[in-house]
Amino acid sequence: MKTFLQIACIFLFSSSLFSQSDCTPIPEVNFPGGRVILSFDGNVHDDDDILAMPYATGLWWAAGLKDKVVQVEYNNHVCQYGTNESDGTGPGAGDDSQNMRTSAAGAISSFGYNQNIFYDCETQGNASSDKMAAEIEKSKASDPLWIIAGGPMETVWRGFEKASNGFDFVTVISHSAWNEAHLDCSNTHNWNDLKNEYAGRGVYFVGNCNGGGCNETNGLNDQNGGFSSSVSNWNWMQGSTKEYNRWLFSRNPFGTSKFDPSDAGMSYFLISGGPFNGGNKTSDHNDARDLMENPCTLISPKTSATIDEGFYYIESKVSGKVLDIESTRETNRANVQQWYNGATDNQKFYISPGKPGHYTIRSMQSNKYVDVEFAGLAPGTNVWQWQGNGTDAQEWEFISDGNGYYHIISKLNGLYLNLENASTANGANITVFTNNASDAQKWKLKPITVSTGDIAEGTYYLESKVSGKVLDIPGANKENRANVQQWALLGVSNQRFQISKGNSGHHTIKALHSNKFVDVELGGTSPGTNVWQWQGNGTDAQEWKFVSVGEGYYNIVSKLNGLYLDVDNASKANGANIKVWTNNGSNAQKWKLIPVGSSSSLKARISPIVQNQTVSELNIAPNPTRSGQRTILNFPALKNGNAAVRIMSLDGQMVQEKTVQARAGNNEIEWATDNLPGGVYLVGIRLDNAHWVKRMIVK
């Protein structure tokens, strides 16, 4: 067995051979040199590792020592490899194994680690043990190995068990009495088993010293006292100008009760010197802040680019071809490929802000989104289009690579949009893959001039593509809170809307009869929020963007919440409600603007009921009548209520209107036709959802 002096000399020798990093770290960085393996559980019991694992990788990156980390294993609470042992309990409730995978993907994306050094012990357990054994066997005086054990000891045991040499130059560090004593299940091994088997073969152990001896080189007090504390001590991360710190803050599974990356404290201990160079055994949030807010100056993490919202061709650097939806398909599951730029709509994509720091990419042809197939996490997962669903599979980060090119990174898995096999062929497939720094993962955004709402100010009917009916305020109600619905086009004033320019490319939509604005009810931001009319107030709830979707139709998108004006349940019925909803590419979200006064357009679209005079419940006598003659309008009603009576010209202009009190049963209204010039008119009566229309001839 080596003495402490012998071991110290080995690591002092190795420290003299290795520069600390390629940049100038903060003075506290005093890493003794060598390689580092990080081992975590997180899938069972230790929800703190959902945060501690990515935090530890961030500390090594910030110290300029990322390349010293040769392996990161996680989900290491296992009895048998190949099983999901997530307990789904605790603050990180849900699939804790998946929570750890999400943290791993974020660490890879945020700090630029090679994905190939990360091992999920539940699915890659044997490979992880093989990797650890290989690193142990590579160990020598000039290249020692440090294993930081942040979980139970069984997977570390399996790594040692597969190794045949190199033990003299390996140190295992633990700070948790619980981890050291815990057995995953029967026939597994703990800290004492490791020491009893391998200390005599040269491995040095630094373990928990809560029972005493914390001043000794091989004693490390539990880091929970410093790296686990009140959330208020760590709020600097949430307000940091550095995206990676804000992301790390979001990974805390404990909410407001505490902030606990405690197992990352062992990494700080080693970064600051470890057992032989005076490493900090009592580091806390202030130490973490100094390092994470002052990373090495020559190494910086990826920085999200800001992309102007609009339509683009997305061009591959390796081929010069552009993203393309196969065969101009508009259905879910249509594949994303590359093709020569033919300036077709299936090659035009609308990029708009999504979740913080991310964007969505929507096909102009189909209104569907570039999406990671089945939300896959593995490198090589296919990319297709899918209707908008608000998931991370449709969220993308743009990282500038210089010279006008970008990496496009999935929020879901941290993988890069990738041209498969770096092919230059038409039809080559698009996947997501581990960052490989190749041109196959670099894309240029080429802006396209596409009409996205540059419409003439004026008065319009807004016709739904799904139903052929138009926006309508029921009963010509002029009050705030009056609902917005659809109804057959009658050309009446409560179906006419004045569209005017608003702010930043948006428009307002004002009901002509009431001078009130189409408005998102109560400023709601959730899909399904109702739409009503409200007096002008200058808020984003009354601002709308018109986005051309071809064939003369538009999506009408709320500035307030990014949701789309939508016919509820894609109904074709009169009275169907209008709401805002997530973009789904359906005809229920496509609207045509019909200018008021376009008589030929109006006659082509006017309600078939009016055209064919199929409603017999309304009787007019006499008909024909004469100007100034007493005329009786007779109609039935199922209940009492206010009935709106309107006289309109055939081109939809309002001539006379008034509201009368109707009663259940037969109703007769005497109507004065004074001042009505001779001609043909439409008489319309509406009572709640009942509607009668008939022609009236005045001689």
Residue pairs with C-beta under 8 A, 6 or more apart in sequence:
1 199
1 200
1 202
2 168
2 202
2 204
4 217
4 218
7 171
7 204
7 276
8 217
8 276
10 141
10 144
10 168
10 169
11 32
11 33
11 34
11 144
11 171
11 274
11 276
11 277
12 32
12 276
12 277
13 141
13 142
14 32
14 33
14 34
14 141
14 142
14 143
14 144
15 31
15 32
15 33
15 277
16 33
17 33
17 142
18 33
18 34
20 29
20 30
20 31
20 63
20 64
20 65
21 29
21 63
21 64
21 65
21 296
21 299
22 64
22 296
22 298
22 299
23 64
23 296
23 297
23 298
23 299
24 296
24 297
24 298
25 62
25 63
25 64
25 291
25 296
26 290
26 291
26 294
28 271
28 272
28 280
28 287
28 290
28 291
29 63
29 64
29 65
29 271
29 272
29 291
30 271
30 272
30 273
30 277
30 278
30 279
31 63
31 65
31 68
31 270
31 271
31 272
31 273
31 274
31 277
32 144
32 270
32 273
32 274
32 276
32 277
33 144
34 68
34 139
34 143
34 144
34 145
34 146
34 169
35 68
35 69
35 70
35 135
35 138
35 139
35 143
35 144
35 145
35 146
36 60
36 65
36 68
36 69
36 70
36 145
36 146
36 147
36 148
36 267
36 270
37 69
37 70
37 71
37 72
37 73
37 132
37 135
37 145
37 146
37 147
37 148
38 53
38 56
38 57
38 69
38 71
38 72
38 73
38 148
38 150
38 267
39 73
39 74
39 76
39 147
39 148
39 149
39 150
39 151
39 155
39 156
40 46
40 49
40 52
40 53
40 56
40 72
40 73
40 74
40 75
40 76
40 100
40 150
40 151
40 263
41 49
41 74
41 75
41 76
41 77
41 150
41 151
41 152
41 179
42 48
42 49
42 50
42 52
42 53
42 74
42 75
42 77
42 92
42 96
42 97
42 99
42 100
42 103
42 151
43 74
43 75
43 76
43 77
43 84
43 85
43 86
43 87
43 96
43 97
43 100
43 122
44 77
44 85
44 86
44 87
44 96
45 77
45 87
45 90
45 182
46 77
46 150
46 151
46 179
46 263
47 90
47 91
47 92
47 96
47 99
47 253
47 254
48 228
48 253
48 254
48 260
48 261
48 262
48 263
49 74
49 100
49 150
49 151
49 263
50 92
50 96
50 99
50 100
50 103
50 251
50 253
51 103
51 248
51 251
51 252
51 253
51 259
51 260
51 261
51 264
52 150
52 260
52 261
52 262
52 263
52 264
53 72
53 74
53 100
53 103
53 104
53 107
53 150
53 263
53 264
54 103
54 104
54 106
54 107
54 110
54 248
54 251
55 248
55 251
55 261
55 264
55 288
56 148
56 150
56 261
56 263
56 264
56 266
56 267
57 66
57 69
57 72
57 107
57 111
57 113
58 107
58 110
58 111
58 244
58 248
58 292
59 264
59 267
59 268
59 271
59 288
59 291
59 292
60 66
60 68
60 69
60 267
60 271
61 111
61 112
61 113
61 295
61 299
61 301
62 291
62 292
62 294
62 295
62 296
63 271
63 291
63 295
63 296
64 295
64 296
64 298
64 299
65 271
66 111
66 112
66 113
66 299
69 113
69 117
70 117
70 135
71 117
71 119
71 128
71 131
71 132
71 135
72 104
72 107
72 113
72 117
72 118
72 119
73 118
73 119
73 120
73 121
73 128
73 132
73 155
74 100
74 103
74 104
74 118
74 119
74 120
74 121
75 85
75 97
75 100
75 101
75 120
75 121
75 122
76 121
76 128
76 151
76 152
76 154
76 155
77 85
77 151
77 152
77 184
78 85
78 121
78 122
78 125
78 154
78 155
78 184
79 85
79 184
79 185
79 188
81 121
81 122
81 123
81 125
81 126
82 122
82 123
82 125
83 122
84 95
84 97
84 122
85 97
85 122
86 95
86 96
86 97
86 98
87 96
88 94
88 95
88 96
89 96
90 96
90 253
91 253
91 254
91 255
91 257
92 99
92 253
97 120
97 122
99 253
100 120
101 120
101 377
103 251
104 118
104 120
105 377
105 412
105 413
105 414
105 415
106 247
106 251
106 414
107 113
107 118
108 114
108 115
108 118
108 414
108 434
108 435
109 302
109 397
109 409
109 414
110 243
110 244
110 247
110 248
110 301
110 302
111 244
111 301
112 301
112 302
112 435
114 434
114 435
115 379
115 414
115 415
115 434
115 435
116 434
119 125
119 127
119 128
119 131
121 128
121 155
125 155
125 158
128 155
128 159
129 155
129 158
129 159
129 161
129 162
130 162
131 159
132 147
132 155
132 156
132 158
132 159
132 160
132 162
132 163
133 159
133 160
133 161
133 162
133 163
134 163
135 145
136 145
136 159
136 160
136 163
136 166
136 167
136 170
137 163
137 164
137 165
137 166
138 145
138 166
139 145
139 166
139 167
139 168
139 169
139 170
140 166
140 169
141 169
143 169
144 169
144 170
144 171
145 166
145 169
145 170
145 171
146 170
146 171
146 173
146 270
146 274
147 156
147 159
147 170
147 171
147 172
147 173
148 173
148 263
148 266
148 267
148 270
149 156
149 172
149 173
149 174
149 179
150 176
150 179
150 263
150 266
151 179
151 263
152 179
152 182
152 183
152 184
152 188
152 190
153 174
153 179
153 180
153 182
153 189
153 190
153 191
153 193
153 194
154 183
154 184
154 188
154 189
156 172
156 194
157 188
157 189
157 193
157 194
160 167
160 194
160 197
160 198
160 203
167 198
167 201
167 202
167 203
168 201
168 202
168 203
169 202
170 202
170 203
170 204
171 203
171 204
171 205
171 206
171 274
171 275
172 194
172 203
172 204
172 205
172 206
173 206
173 207
173 220
173 266
173 269
173 270
173 274
173 275
174 180
174 191
174 205
174 206
174 207
174 208
174 220
174 266
175 207
175 208
175 220
175 221
175 222
175 223
175 263
175 265
175 266
175 269
176 208
176 222
176 263
177 208
177 210
177 222
179 191
180 190
180 191
180 192
180 207
180 208
181 190
181 191
182 190
183 189
183 190
191 205
191 207
194 203
194 205
195 205
195 207
199 205
204 218
204 275
205 218
206 217
206 218
206 219
206 220
206 275
207 218
207 219
207 220
208 219
208 220
208 221
208 222
209 216
209 219
209 220
209 221
210 221
210 222
213 219
214 220
214 221
214 281
217 275
217 276
218 275
220 266
220 269
220 275
220 281
221 281
221 282
222 262
223 262
223 263
223 265
223 266
223 269
223 283
224 260
224 262
224 265
225 282
225 284
226 265
226 282
226 283
226 284
226 285
226 287
227 260
227 261
227 262
227 264
227 265
227 268
227 283
227 284
227 285
227 288
228 258
228 259
228 260
228 261
228 262
229 258
229 259
229 284
229 285
230 258
230 259
231 252
231 254
231 256
231 257
231 258
231 259
233 259
233 284
233 285
234 249
234 252
234 259
234 285
236 245
236 285
236 289
236 293
237 245
237 246
237 248
237 249
237 292
238 246
238 249
240 246
240 249
240 293
242 292
242 293
242 301
243 301
243 303
243 304
243 357
244 292
244 301
245 292
245 293
248 261
248 292
249 259
252 259
252 260
252 261
254 260
259 285
261 288
264 288
265 283
268 279
268 280
268 283
268 287
268 288
268 291
269 279
269 280
269 281
269 283
270 279
271 279
271 291
272 278
272 279
272 280
272 283
272 287
273 279
273 280
280 287
295 301
302 399
302 407
302 409
303 399
303 400
304 357
304 397
304 398
304 399
305 398
305 399
305 400
305 406
307 351
307 359
307 398
307 445
308 447
309 350
309 351
309 352
309 353
310 350
310 351
310 447
310 448
310 450
310 452
311 348
311 349
311 350
311 351
311 364
311 447
311 448
311 449
311 450
311 452
312 348
312 349
312 350
312 351
312 445
312 446
312 447
312 448
313 322
313 323
313 341
313 347
313 348
313 349
313 445
313 446
313 448
314 322
314 323
314 349
314 361
314 408
314 443
314 444
314 445
314 446
315 321
315 322
315 341
315 443
315 444
315 445
315 446
316 322
316 323
316 338
316 419
316 439
316 440
316 442
316 443
317 405
317 439
317 440
317 442
317 443
317 444
318 419
318 422
318 424
318 438
318 439
318 440
318 442
319 338
319 419
319 423
319 424
319 425
319 428
320 424
321 338
321 339
321 340
321 341
321 424
321 426
321 428
322 338
322 339
322 340
322 341
322 347
322 446
323 336
323 337
323 338
323 347
323 349
323 370
323 430
323 443
324 336
324 337
324 338
324 339
324 344
324 346
324 347
325 334
325 335
325 336
325 337
325 346
325 347
325 363
325 365
325 366
325 385
326 334
326 335
326 336
326 337
326 427
327 334
328 344
328 345
328 346
328 365
329 346
329 366
330 365
330 366
330 367
330 368
330 585
331 366
332 368
332 384
332 385
332 386
332 387
333 384
333 385
333 386
334 366
334 368
334 384
334 385
335 382
335 383
335 384
335 385
335 429
335 430
336 370
336 383
336 384
336 385
336 430
337 427
337 428
337 429
337 430
338 419
338 423
338 426
338 427
338 428
338 430
339 347
339 426
339 427
340 426
341 347
344 365
345 363
345 364
345 365
345 550
346 363
346 364
346 365
346 366
348 363
348 364
348 365
348 448
348 450
349 361
349 362
349 363
349 364
349 370
350 361
350 362
350 363
350 364
350 452
350 547
351 359
351 360
351 361
351 362
351 445
352 359
352 360
352 362
352 562
353 359
353 360
353 562
354 360
354 394
354 395
354 396
355 392
355 395
355 411
357 397
358 395
358 396
358 397
358 411
359 395
359 396
359 397
359 398
360 369
360 370
360 388
360 394
360 395
360 396
361 369
361 370
361 394
361 396
361 408
362 368
362 369
362 370
362 388
362 583
363 369
363 370
363 385
364 450
364 549
364 550
365 550
366 385
366 585
367 549
367 555
367 583
367 584
367 585
367 586
367 589
368 385
368 386
368 387
368 388
368 585
369 385
369 386
369 387
369 388
369 389
369 394
369 583
370 383
370 385
370 394
370 396
371 383
371 384
371 385
371 386
371 393
371 394
372 381
372 383
372 393
372 394
372 410
372 412
372 413
372 415
372 432
373 381
373 382
373 383
373 384
374 381
375 391
375 392
375 393
375 412
376 382
376 413
376 432
377 412
377 413
379 415
379 432
379 433
379 434
380 431
380 432
380 433
381 413
381 415
381 431
381 432
382 429
382 430
382 431
383 417
383 430
383 431
383 432
386 393
386 394
387 583
387 584
387 585
387 586
388 394
388 582
388 583
388 584
388 585
389 582
390 527
390 582
391 412
392 410
392 411
392 412
393 410
393 412
395 410
395 411
395 412
396 408
396 409
396 410
396 411
396 417
397 408
397 409
397 410
397 411
398 406
398 407
398 408
398 409
399 406
399 407
399 408
399 409
400 406
401 407
401 442
404 444
404 445
405 442
405 443
405 444
406 442
406 443
406 444
406 445
407 416
407 417
407 435
407 441
407 442
407 443
408 416
408 417
408 443
409 415
409 416
409 417
410 416
410 417
410 432
413 432
415 432
415 433
415 434
415 435
416 432
416 433
416 434
416 435
416 436
416 441
417 430
417 432
417 441
417 443
418 430
418 431
418 432
418 433
418 440
418 441
419 428
419 430
419 440
419 441
420 428
420 429
420 430
420 431
420 440
421 428
421 440
422 438
422 439
422 440
433 441
435 441
450 548
451 548
452 505
452 545
452 546
452 547
452 548
453 505
453 506
453 507
453 545
453 546
453 547
453 548
453 554
455 499
455 507
455 546
455 554
455 593
457 498
457 499
457 500
457 501
458 498
458 499
458 595
458 596
459 496
459 497
459 498
459 499
459 512
459 595
459 596
459 597
460 496
460 497
460 498
460 499
460 593
460 594
460 595
460 596
461 470
461 471
461 489
461 491
461 495
461 496
461 497
461 593
461 594
461 596
461 602
461 605
462 470
462 471
462 497
462 509
462 556
462 591
462 592
462 593
462 594
463 469
463 470
463 489
463 591
463 592
463 593
463 594
463 605
464 470
464 486
464 567
464 587
464 588
464 590
464 591
465 553
465 587
465 588
465 590
465 591
465 592
466 567
466 570
466 571
466 572
466 586
466 587
466 588
466 590
467 486
467 567
467 571
467 572
467 573
467 576
468 572
468 605
469 486
469 487
469 488
469 489
469 572
469 574
469 576
470 486
470 487
470 488
470 489
470 495
470 594
471 484
471 485
471 486
471 495
471 497
471 518
471 578
472 484
472 485
472 486
472 487
472 494
472 495
473 482
473 483
473 484
473 485
473 494
473 495
473 511
473 513
473 514
473 533
474 482
474 483
474 485
474 487
474 494
474 575
474 686
474 688
475 482
475 494
475 642
475 644
475 686
475 688
476 492
476 493
476 494
476 513
476 514
476 644
476 646
476 657
477 494
477 514
477 533
478 513
478 514
478 516
479 514
480 516
480 532
480 533
480 534
480 535
481 532
481 533
481 534
482 514
482 516
482 532
482 533
483 530
483 531
483 532
483 577
483 578
484 518
484 531
484 532
484 533
484 577
484 578
485 575
485 576
485 577
485 578
486 567
486 571
486 574
486 575
486 576
486 578
487 495
487 574
487 575
487 691
488 574
488 607
488 608
488 609
488 610
488 691
489 495
489 594
489 602
489 605
489 606
489 607
490 606
490 607
490 610
490 646
490 648
490 652
490 682
490 684
490 693
491 602
491 606
491 648
491 651
491 652
491 653
491 682
492 513
492 646
492 648
492 652
492 654
492 684
493 512
493 513
493 654
493 657
494 511
494 512
494 513
494 514
496 511
496 512
496 513
496 596
497 509
497 510
497 511
497 512
497 518
498 509
498 510
498 512
499 507
499 508
499 509
499 510
499 593
500 507
500 508
500 510
501 507
501 508
502 508
502 542
502 543
502 544
502 559
503 543
503 559
504 559
505 545
506 543
506 544
506 545
506 559
507 543
507 544
507 545
507 546
508 517
508 518
508 536
508 542
508 543
508 544
509 517
509 518
509 542
509 544
509 556
510 516
510 517
510 518
510 536
511 517
511 518
511 533
514 533
515 535
515 536
516 533
516 534
516 535
516 536
517 533
517 534
517 535
517 536
517 537
517 542
518 531
518 533
518 542
518 544
519 531
519 532
519 533
519 534
519 541
519 542
520 529
520 531
520 541
520 542
520 558
520 560
520 561
520 563
520 580
521 529
521 530
521 531
521 532
522 529
523 539
523 541
523 560
524 530
524 561
524 580
525 560
525 561
525 563
526 561
527 563
527 580
527 581
527 582
528 579
528 580
528 581
529 561
529 563
529 579
529 580
530 577
530 578
530 579
531 565
531 578
531 579
531 580
534 541
534 542
536 542
539 560
540 558
540 559
540 560
541 558
541 560
543 558
543 559
543 560
544 556
544 557
544 558
544 559
544 565
545 556
545 557
545 559
546 554
546 555
546 556
546 557
546 593
547 554
547 555
547 556
547 557
548 554
549 555
549 590
552 592
553 590
553 591
553 592
554 590
554 591
554 592
554 593
555 564
555 565
555 583
555 589
555 590
555 591
556 564
556 565
556 589
556 591
557 563
557 564
557 565
557 583
558 564
558 565
558 580
561 580
563 580
563 581
563 582
563 583
564 580
564 581
564 582
564 583
564 584
564 589
565 578
565 580
565 589
565 591
566 578
566 579
566 580
566 581
566 588
566 589
567 576
567 577
567 578
567 588
567 589
568 576
568 577
568 578
568 579
569 576
569 588
570 586
570 587
570 588
574 689
574 691
575 689
581 589
583 589
594 601
594 602
594 605
595 601
596 652
597 651
599 650
599 651
599 652
602 651
602 652
603 650
603 651
606 652
607 693
608 614
609 615
609 691
609 693
610 682
610 693
610 695
613 694
613 695
615 692
615 693
615 694
617 635
617 636
617 692
618 633
618 634
618 635
618 683
618 685
618 692
618 693
618 694
619 632
619 633
619 634
619 635
619 694
620 631
620 632
620 633
620 634
620 683
620 694
620 696
621 631
621 632
621 634
622 629
622 631
623 631
623 696
623 697
624 696
624 697
624 698
624 699
625 631
625 673
625 696
625 697
625 698
625 699
626 673
626 698
626 699
627 673
627 674
627 675
627 676
627 677
627 678
627 698
627 699
628 672
628 673
628 674
629 673
630 670
630 672
631 670
631 671
631 672
631 673
631 696
632 668
632 669
632 670
632 671
633 645
633 668
633 669
633 670
633 671
633 683
633 685
634 666
634 667
634 668
634 669
635 643
635 662
635 666
635 667
635 669
635 685
635 692
636 665
636 666
636 667
637 643
637 662
637 663
637 664
637 665
637 667
637 687
637 690
638 664
638 690
639 664
639 688
640 661
640 662
640 663
640 664
641 661
641 662
641 687
641 688
642 659
642 660
642 661
642 662
642 687
643 659
643 660
643 661
643 662
643 667
643 685
643 686
643 687
644 657
644 659
644 684
644 685
644 686
644 687
645 657
645 658
645 659
645 660
645 669
645 671
645 683
645 684
645 685
646 654
646 656
646 657
646 683
646 684
646 685
647 654
647 655
647 656
647 657
647 671
647 676
647 681
647 682
647 683
647 696
648 654
648 655
648 681
648 682
648 684
649 655
649 679
649 681
649 682
650 680
650 681
650 682
655 676
655 681
656 676
660 669
662 687
673 698
676 698
677 698
678 698
678 699
679 697
679 698
680 695
680 696
680 697
680 698
681 695
681 696
681 697
681 698
682 693
682 694
682 695
682 696
683 693
683 694
683 695
683 696
684 691
684 692
684 693
685 691
685 692
685 693
686 692
